[in-house]
Amino acid sequence: MIVVSDTSPITALLTIQRIELLSQLYGEVKIPPPAVAQELQSYHDALPSFIQTVPLGDSPLLDSTSPAK
């Protein structure tokens, strides 16, 4: 399963030192650049390798979450 996240859950789990829960539950987590990646990197020195920055512009994943037109 692929998960797309904003900063709140990642920051919360980093703060309580339980970020590995995301990896255990989902395997990999994708964050959209530049805003989410920049915000996380401004508060945290390093992110785990299972958190990947991926553009979501023309992603089928993004299309599936958008309301019907």
Helices and strands as residue ranges (DSSP letters): E 2-4, H 7-15, H 20-26, E 28-31, H 35-43, E 51-53, H 60-65
